[in-house]
Amino acid sequence: MSKPIYELVNELPTNNITIMVLRSLDFVVPGQWENVVGFENTIRKVTGETDEAIIQQIGERAVRLFNDKSQGYQRALWLYQTVDSTDSALGTAALANKIGEKISLLGFLNRITPNPEKAQAIDLAIKLVVELVAFCQINGIPGDSIGDFVASLADYSGESLMRMAALVCIDGLIPLGPDFILKAQSTLGNLSPQELDNNSTFNRIKSLVPGNNVGRQLDFIATSFDSVKGWMGNFVAERDLTPQKIASKIQSFVEVSEDKLDYLAAFLDMTTNYYEHTGIQTLARRLIERAVAEI
C-alpha cells in the first residue's frame, strides 16, 4: 500500500530539476503541461468545481477508488515509481563508464559497468512498456492491449503527453541520438532473454509485464516498441526535434557542451523523476474524472 493519493499529490514539488527539465520541454508540446500540485487544487483544475461540499465528495470518492486494490491504480503508481527509481542507478553506471573511458587508470570501470548505449536503449524500451502497462491498469483493460494503447496516443494530452514527450527527448534523442528508434530496435533484436532478465529495471517490474516467461516478455517488449515506433518517429519529425535543440533548452540551467550529451543523459537519469511526477498527476486526473462520473 502506497501513501494515500491525496498525500502523493500534495507532496509533489513545485520546483526542482525535474520541473525545470519538463518546463524546458514546453516547446515540444506547447501549453500542454502545467505543474498542478495539491489534491484539492487538482480537483478544482480538472472539474472547474467551486462548491466545497462537492469538492470534498469528489475527493473522498477518488481516494476510495485508489485504495480499491481490485482496480489498477496502485499498480500503475508502482510502475511509474519503480521505473524512475532504477534510473538513478543507470545514470551512475553510465557516468562510471564514461569516466573509465577518459581515465586509463580507471579503465576497469568499462569492464564492470554496462555499455551505456545498450543500457539506455533497453531503458527506453522498458519505459515505453511501463507506459503501456500502466495505461492498461488505469483503464481496467488487459495488460497486453497494445492496439488500444497505440490508438490512445492520438488522444494523449496534458501530463500524459508531456511524459511521452520527455520519454522521446530525454530517454531517446539525448542518449541515443537521432537514430534512437533504430538503435533501440537493433538492441532488442539482439538481446537474449538472459540479458533482459539481468536488467535491474525489468527484473523489478517483470511480474506485471505480459508473458509467462522472460522470452515471451522480451517478445512483448519488442512488439510494443515496434507498434509505437511510427508514433515516435512522427512526433520527432513533425516537431523537427534534434538532440541539440533539446540540449540547448536544458543548457539554460545545466551547463553542458553539445559534444557531451552522454554526460547530460547520465545526469538527467540521476536527478529527475519525470515518470513518477507526471504519473501521479495522470492518476489524480483519471481518479477525479472517474469520481465525478460516478457521483
Beta strands, then each sheet from edge to edge (+ up, - down):
end
